[in-house]
Amino acid sequence: MVEIHHIYVMVFAVTSVLALAVAWLAWRQRAEFKAVALTALMLGVAAWCGAEAFLWWAPTLAEQKFWLAMTYPGVLVTVMALLVFAFDIAGMEEWLTPRRIALVSLAPAVFCIIAMTNPGELFYTSYVAVTIGHHVYYAAQGGPLFWAYLAVTYAVPVTAFILIGRTYLRSSGAKRVQCGTVLAGSVLPFIVSVANQLSPNQLEGLEATAFFFTGSIFLLALTRGRLLDANELLTGRLEEVNLLADAMYGLATGDTPATACSGAGMQERLVREVSRSQRTGLPFALLALGIDGFERIRNSFSPAAGEAALALVGAGLLGGSRAIDVVCHRDGDEFLIVMPEADAENAYQRAEELRTHIDGLSLQFEGHDIPISASIGVAAFPLHGDTSEEAVSAAVRALVLARQSGGDRTVIA
């Protein structure tokens, strides 16, 4: 005769097997999208549900207490993988260093150990026998440390869907649909967990099955988004072509400064380069370039002369850079150049070539022949910073040093 607790065992066991299958599918497609976090999430769900199946099968209090303790490592892996996945979706991969992940995981890990050991019976104060058919289930009664554990554990998925929600609000089109699907999946287990904890008929392990559906939704959203990723890449290439065309028009008309991307575009490119560097192990370099005597040019002639100098140098940088480099007008007289797959030494050599090229430029303005020179600061990721912001700051500090040393020179951070 099949009893209710047998159904629970079957549901959790099947969910555990399905979670392993989804983890395998995600890992097989890791070359097409970032699936490491999703794989870890589903492995955590598999461990969690597997322990829940044994918990509902175990006949004695001692065995049930053991398998209840074994659910917590799966919970820890699941919620932390969800947070890492959210950082991936939000385009904040550069924050996912082993040190930062370990730091964020510290509090949940400590509470996981507390849950498994129940020190002083402050996590679970007692166990109440509940008869389900012919089976006796011992329902654990939470103590003060249990409620502290819930607060810490809930903070992780809440942070995750805030990150995904922010990305959803900032995106558009197909990307917005993809983020919306992921957002719905991330909120689902939180809602189920809160409802289950507040229910007078709480069902042990219900959250685990909710996380399984979350992982499945994530996999669906990402696999359906593969064409979107290719389309975004093509769109990015077309945008760069259009910007190059605009730069050439600006040079011909003496109009706006020539740049290869906007400030927002540069930030997106930096995020991609950090991700690529962490994935392949290859560095990338940053050049912070400033026009020497820019304020003197503006004050001695006119603001229009300064704009013309920016356009001339911008066009020179575009013409002298590699096809894979990205040039952006950063601020005032400064440009930022991203050089994929280049270390500090290679970047220094290219910077010297660019500086020499700019030294050969001369601005013809209202009958005046204005010589142009530049100072350059060089930095490389991850040598000069754990994040793109730190690497950019290092390049800018090197630029300041180059200027303080007399200008028309290149300095490595």
C-alpha positions, 0 to 999 in steps of 0.5 A: 500500500502506497502511503503519503510519506512514500509519495513525498519520498518519490517526489523528492527522489525524482526531483533530485534525479531531474536536477542532476539531469538539468545540471548535466544539460547546463554544463554541456552548453557551458560554451554557449552561455555561462552555466557554471553557476546554474550547474552548481545551483542544480547540483545543490538542489539535487543534494538537497532533494536527495537528503529530503527523500531519505529524511521522509523515508527514515523511520527513527528520530535519530535517522531523521535528525541526521538527514535533516542536517544533511539538507543544509549543505545543499541549501547553502550551495543552492542559494549561493549559486543563485546569487552568483548567477544573478551577478552573471545576469546583471553583467557584474562578473568582475565582482565574482572573484574567489575571495569575494565569493568566499567573503559573501558565503561566510555568514551563510556557511557559518549558519549552515554549520550551526544548523547541522550541529544544533549547538545547545539546542538553540537551532532546533529546540525539540521534535514533535511526532506527527503521524502520517498514515503508518509513518511517524514524522518528527517535525523540528521546532525552530529556536532563536538560531533557526530564525536568525538562519532564515534571516541570513539565508533569505537575504541571499535570494532577495539580493539576487532578485534585486540584481536581476530586477535592476537588470530587467528595468535597464534592458529592453526588447528580447533581453528584457523578456529574458531577464523577466523570465529569470526574475520570475524564476528567482522570486518563485522559491522565496515566495514558496518558502515564506508561504511554507514557513508561515503555514500551520501545515508546513511541509519539509522540503517544499522549497527544494522543489521550488528551486528545481523549477527555478533552475529549469526556468533559468535554463529555458531562459538562457537557451532561448537567449542564445540567438539573442546573444548572437544578435547583440554581438552583431548589433554591437559590431554594426554600432562600432561600424556606425561610430567609425563612420561618424568619426570619419564624418566628424574629421571631415566636417570639424564637428564632434570629437571622434570616439568609437563608443559612448561612456555606457558602451565602454562600461559594457565592453569592460564588463565583457573583457573582464569576463573574457579574461576570467574565462580564458586567463588572458589579460587585457590592457587599458590606455588612458591618453590625455592631450598635452596643453589642451587648456592652453589650446582652448585658451589661446585660440578658442573652444572650437580649437579644442574641439578640433584637437579632440577630433584630430586625436580621436581620428588618429587613435582610431586609425592607429589602433587594432581592429579589436581595440575600442576607443572612447572619449572619456572626459575633457581631453582624455581618451580611454582605449581597451586593448583585448588580449594585451599585457602591460608590456605589449600595451606599452609598446602600442602606446608608444607607437600611438604617442609617436603617431600623435606627435606627428599630427599638426592641427591647422586652425584659422591659419595657425599650425598647432603642434599636438602631443599626448601623455599616456598611462598604461594598466593591465587587468588583472595585474593592476586591479581586481576589477575594471574600475581599479584597472582604469583608475591605475591607468589614469594615475599613470597618466597623471604621473606622465603629465607631472613628469613633463608630458609627451611620454608613456608611463606604466602603472 
